Amino acid sequence: MKYGETEVTFNGQLLERLRKWQYKVITVIIDKREHSEKYSQWKYDPYHYCLEILTERYRLFLDINNSMGDVMVESRGAKEDMRLKRSFRRIMESGTHNLPAEDLSTHLTSLELKVKSKQANIAGLQVADMVAHPARRWCFRHFFNMVDTRQTFGDRIIEIPEGDKFFRYKGTIRSYGAKKLP
């Protein structure tokens, strides 16, 4: 098989697996400038704010599916990981701005955030990595009306979540499977 044929075969198999695997996509995008301007007194770390909103959406997904789940993220570095773990524990102990801690504890199995390195090769984190950038472009198109006519492999990937992998609530992706902050 030639190099080009190998790539085409690999990409085709990857897309087919992304269609067949059971997962849901929940993504959050934050406009940091708007966040800073809107909340000049409230300087919640944008990354931690996203964690809170993702946790709320995930809890809704679990509730709708009468399930429990766990939260795992990919490591960003020792200091960042510790800060994010503390933030998650605070969310689990005190709740979010919209949900009490008791509600979260009935859906999430642990007070502790699981943090794994890329080298650990966790399948779910690998899938999240593959979908993350295409989901970001999807958000730019739908929330910021970005016009980008480039055709990328990511466009082929994001068609799959658009079809049936984005989390939907009452049929709606926006605000549930994809949320723009602030």
C-alpha positions as a Markdown table, in Angstrom:
| # | Residue | x | y | z |
|---|---|---|---|---|
| 1 | Met | 0.0 | 0.0 | 0.0 |
| 2 | Lys | 1.3 | 3.5 | -0.9 |
| 3 | Tyr | 1.6 | 6.2 | 1.7 |
| 4 | Gly | -1.5 | 8.1 | 0.5 |
| 5 | Glu | -3.5 | 4.8 | 0.4 |
| 6 | Thr | -2.5 | 4.0 | 4.0 |
| 7 | Glu | -3.6 | 7.5 | 5.2 |
| 8 | Val | -7.0 | 7.1 | 3.3 |
| 9 | Thr | -7.5 | 3.7 | 4.8 |
| 10 | Phe | -6.5 | 4.7 | 8.3 |
| 11 | Asn | -8.8 | 7.9 | 8.2 |
| 12 | Gly | -11.7 | 5.8 | 6.9 |
| 13 | Gln | -11.4 | 3.3 | 9.6 |
| 14 | Leu | -11.0 | 6.0 | 12.3 |
| 15 | Leu | -14.2 | 7.8 | 11.1 |
| 16 | Glu | -16.1 | 4.5 | 11.0 |
| 17 | Arg | -15.0 | 3.8 | 14.6 |
| 18 | Leu | -16.0 | 7.3 | 15.7 |
| 19 | Arg | -19.4 | 6.6 | 14.2 |
| 20 | Lys | -19.8 | 3.2 | 16.0 |
| 21 | Trp | -18.4 | 3.9 | 19.4 |
| 22 | Gln | -20.8 | 4.9 | 22.2 |
| 23 | Tyr | -20.0 | 8.4 | 23.5 |
| 24 | Lys | -21.4 | 11.8 | 23.8 |
| 25 | Val | -19.7 | 15.1 | 23.3 |
| 26 | Ile | -20.0 | 18.0 | 25.7 |
| 27 | Thr | -17.8 | 21.0 | 24.9 |
| 28 | Val | -17.5 | 24.5 | 26.4 |
| 29 | Ile | -15.9 | 27.5 | 24.7 |
| 30 | Ile | -15.1 | 30.7 | 26.6 |
| 31 | Asp | -14.6 | 34.2 | 25.2 |
| 32 | Lys | -11.9 | 35.3 | 27.7 |
| 33 | Arg | -12.1 | 38.9 | 26.7 |
| 34 | Glu | -15.9 | 39.0 | 27.1 |
| 35 | His | -15.6 | 37.1 | 30.4 |
| 36 | Ser | -13.0 | 39.6 | 31.7 |
| 37 | Glu | -15.2 | 42.6 | 30.7 |
| 38 | Lys | -18.4 | 41.2 | 31.9 |
| 39 | Tyr | -17.1 | 39.9 | 35.3 |
| 40 | Ser | -14.6 | 42.6 | 36.2 |
| 41 | Gln | -15.1 | 42.0 | 39.9 |
| 42 | Trp | -15.5 | 38.2 | 39.6 |
| 43 | Lys | -12.3 | 36.8 | 38.2 |
| 44 | Tyr | -13.1 | 33.1 | 38.2 |
| 45 | Asp | -10.3 | 31.3 | 36.4 |
| 46 | Pro | -11.7 | 30.6 | 32.9 |
| 47 | Tyr | -10.5 | 27.1 | 32.8 |
| 48 | His | -12.1 | 26.3 | 36.1 |
| 49 | Tyr | -15.3 | 28.1 | 35.1 |
| 50 | Cys | -15.4 | 25.8 | 32.1 |
| 51 | Leu | -14.9 | 22.8 | 34.4 |
| 52 | Glu | -17.9 | 23.9 | 36.4 |
| 53 | Ile | -20.1 | 24.3 | 33.4 |
| 54 | Leu | -18.9 | 20.9 | 31.9 |
| 55 | Thr | -19.6 | 19.2 | 35.2 |
| 56 | Glu | -23.2 | 20.7 | 35.2 |
| 57 | Arg | -23.8 | 19.5 | 31.7 |
| 58 | Tyr | -22.4 | 16.1 | 32.4 |
| 59 | Arg | -24.6 | 15.8 | 35.5 |
| 60 | Leu | -27.7 | 16.6 | 33.3 |
| 61 | Phe | -26.6 | 13.9 | 30.9 |
| 62 | Leu | -26.2 | 11.4 | 33.7 |
| 63 | Asp | -29.6 | 12.4 | 35.2 |
| 64 | Ile | -31.4 | 12.0 | 31.9 |
| 65 | Asn | -29.8 | 8.5 | 31.4 |
| 66 | Asn | -30.4 | 7.5 | 35.0 |
| 67 | Ser | -26.7 | 6.9 | 35.4 |
| 68 | Met | -23.7 | 7.7 | 37.5 |
| 69 | Gly | -20.3 | 8.6 | 36.2 |
| 70 | Asp | -16.8 | 9.8 | 36.9 |
| 71 | Val | -14.7 | 12.8 | 35.6 |
| 72 | Met | -11.3 | 12.4 | 34.1 |
| 73 | Val | -9.1 | 15.0 | 32.4 |
| 74 | Glu | -5.8 | 15.0 | 30.6 |
| 75 | Ser | -2.8 | 16.3 | 32.6 |
| 76 | Arg | -1.7 | 19.9 | 31.9 |
| 77 | Gly | 1.2 | 20.0 | 34.3 |
| 78 | Ala | 1.8 | 19.4 | 38.0 |
| 79 | Lys | 0.7 | 22.9 | 39.2 |
| 80 | Glu | -2.2 | 23.2 | 36.9 |
| 81 | Asp | -3.4 | 19.7 | 37.7 |
| 82 | Met | -3.3 | 20.4 | 41.5 |
| 83 | Arg | -5.3 | 23.6 | 41.0 |
| 84 | Leu | -7.9 | 21.9 | 38.8 |
| 85 | Lys | -8.2 | 19.0 | 41.4 |
| 86 | Arg | -8.8 | 21.6 | 44.1 |
| 87 | Ser | -11.4 | 23.4 | 42.0 |
| 88 | Phe | -13.2 | 20.1 | 41.2 |
| 89 | Arg | -13.2 | 19.1 | 44.9 |
| 90 | Arg | -14.6 | 22.6 | 45.8 |
| 91 | Ile | -17.4 | 22.0 | 43.2 |
| 92 | Met | -18.2 | 18.6 | 44.6 |
| 93 | Glu | -18.1 | 19.8 | 48.2 |
| 94 | Ser | -19.9 | 23.2 | 47.7 |
| 95 | Gly | -21.9 | 22.7 | 44.5 |
| 96 | Thr | -21.9 | 25.0 | 41.5 |
| 97 | His | -23.7 | 28.3 | 41.0 |
| 98 | Asn | -26.7 | 26.2 | 39.8 |
| 99 | Leu | -26.5 | 22.8 | 41.5 |
| 100 | Pro | -26.1 | 21.9 | 45.2 |
| 101 | Ala | -23.3 | 19.4 | 46.1 |
| 102 | Glu | -25.9 | 16.8 | 47.2 |
| 103 | Asp | -27.2 | 16.8 | 43.6 |
| 104 | Leu | -23.8 | 16.3 | 42.1 |
| 105 | Ser | -22.9 | 13.5 | 44.6 |
| 106 | Thr | -26.0 | 11.5 | 43.5 |
| 107 | His | -24.6 | 11.4 | 39.9 |
| 108 | Leu | -20.8 | 11.5 | 40.2 |
| 109 | Thr | -19.0 | 8.6 | 41.8 |
| 110 | Ser | -16.0 | 10.5 | 43.3 |
| 111 | Leu | -15.1 | 13.8 | 44.9 |
| 112 | Glu | -11.7 | 13.5 | 43.2 |
| 113 | Leu | -10.9 | 14.5 | 39.7 |
| 114 | Lys | -9.0 | 11.8 | 37.8 |
| 115 | Val | -6.0 | 13.3 | 36.0 |
| 116 | Lys | -4.0 | 11.1 | 33.5 |
| 117 | Ser | -1.1 | 11.9 | 31.3 |
| 118 | Lys | -1.3 | 11.6 | 27.5 |
| 119 | Gln | 1.3 | 8.8 | 27.8 |
| 120 | Ala | -1.2 | 6.7 | 29.8 |
| 121 | Asn | -3.0 | 6.3 | 26.5 |
| 122 | Ile | -6.6 | 6.3 | 28.0 |
| 123 | Ala | -9.0 | 5.5 | 25.2 |
| 124 | Gly | -11.6 | 8.1 | 26.3 |
| 125 | Leu | -9.0 | 10.9 | 26.5 |
| 126 | Gln | -7.7 | 9.9 | 23.1 |
| 127 | Val | -11.2 | 10.2 | 21.6 |
| 128 | Ala | -11.7 | 13.5 | 23.4 |
| 129 | Asp | -8.4 | 14.8 | 21.9 |
| 130 | Met | -9.5 | 13.8 | 18.4 |
| 131 | Val | -12.9 | 15.6 | 18.8 |
| 132 | Ala | -11.7 | 18.7 | 20.7 |
| 133 | His | -10.3 | 20.8 | 17.9 |
| 134 | Pro | -13.1 | 20.0 | 15.5 |
| 135 | Ala | -15.6 | 20.9 | 18.3 |
| 136 | Arg | -13.8 | 24.2 | 18.8 |
| 137 | Arg | -14.2 | 25.0 | 15.1 |
| 138 | Trp | -17.8 | 24.0 | 15.3 |
| 139 | Cys | -18.3 | 26.4 | 18.2 |
| 140 | Phe | -16.5 | 29.2 | 16.3 |
| 141 | Arg | -18.9 | 28.7 | 13.3 |
| 142 | His | -22.0 | 28.5 | 15.4 |
| 143 | Phe | -21.4 | 30.9 | 18.2 |
| 144 | Phe | -19.1 | 33.5 | 16.6 |
| 145 | Asn | -20.3 | 33.1 | 13.0 |
| 146 | Met | -16.8 | 32.4 | 11.8 |
| 147 | Val | -16.5 | 31.9 | 8.1 |
| 148 | Asp | -13.7 | 29.4 | 7.3 |
| 149 | Thr | -13.9 | 27.7 | 3.9 |
| 150 | Arg | -10.9 | 25.4 | 4.5 |
| 151 | Gln | -11.7 | 21.8 | 4.3 |
| 152 | Thr | -9.9 | 19.8 | 7.0 |
| 153 | Phe | -10.1 | 16.2 | 8.3 |
| 154 | Gly | -11.5 | 17.8 | 11.4 |
| 155 | Asp | -14.6 | 18.8 | 9.4 |
| 156 | Arg | -15.2 | 15.1 | 8.6 |
| 157 | Ile | -14.7 | 14.2 | 12.3 |
| 158 | Ile | -17.2 | 16.9 | 13.6 |
| 159 | Glu | -19.9 | 15.7 | 11.2 |
| 160 | Ile | -20.2 | 12.6 | 13.4 |
| 161 | Pro | -20.9 | 14.4 | 16.7 |
| 162 | Glu | -23.2 | 16.8 | 14.7 |
| 163 | Gly | -25.1 | 13.7 | 13.6 |
| 164 | Asp | -25.8 | 12.0 | 16.9 |
| 165 | Lys | -22.8 | 12.3 | 19.3 |
| 166 | Phe | -23.3 | 15.8 | 20.6 |
| 167 | Phe | -25.3 | 15.7 | 23.9 |
| 168 | Arg | -28.7 | 17.1 | 23.2 |
| 169 | Tyr | -31.4 | 18.2 | 25.6 |
| 170 | Lys | -34.9 | 18.3 | 24.1 |
| 171 | Gly | -33.2 | 18.0 | 20.7 |
| 172 | Thr | -30.9 | 21.0 | 21.3 |
| 173 | Ile | -27.1 | 21.0 | 21.1 |
| 174 | Arg | -26.6 | 24.6 | 21.9 |
| 175 | Ser | -26.2 | 25.3 | 25.6 |
| 176 | Tyr | -26.1 | 21.5 | 26.3 |
| 177 | Gly | -23.7 | 19.6 | 24.0 |
| 178 | Ala | -21.9 | 22.9 | 23.1 |
| 179 | Lys | -22.0 | 25.9 | 25.4 |
| 180 | Lys | -20.5 | 29.4 | 24.9 |
| 181 | Leu | -19.4 | 31.3 | 28.0 |
| 182 | Pro | -19.7 | 33.7 | 29.6 |
